[in-house]
């Protein structure tokens, strides 16, 4: 099969395709970038709330796991579970 036959079989004339679909593709790319921009903070907040809920409900995760998921640093003379609980209380506005 020659290149010309392959282009005809698969309709690989990219300029014609782009000319016919550029508005849809451009709008789709803009919409997906905008959705990612809006969704990213909500996703992070959801992860923090999920970690705090797991920490406070029947010990589903340990304090060390919560510290890793919340990106907190360890402090001497404090239990990791207490630190994670303090962070969750302040983040969620409890107290």
Order of alpha helices (4+ residues) and beta strands (2+ residues): alpha-alpha-alpha-alpha
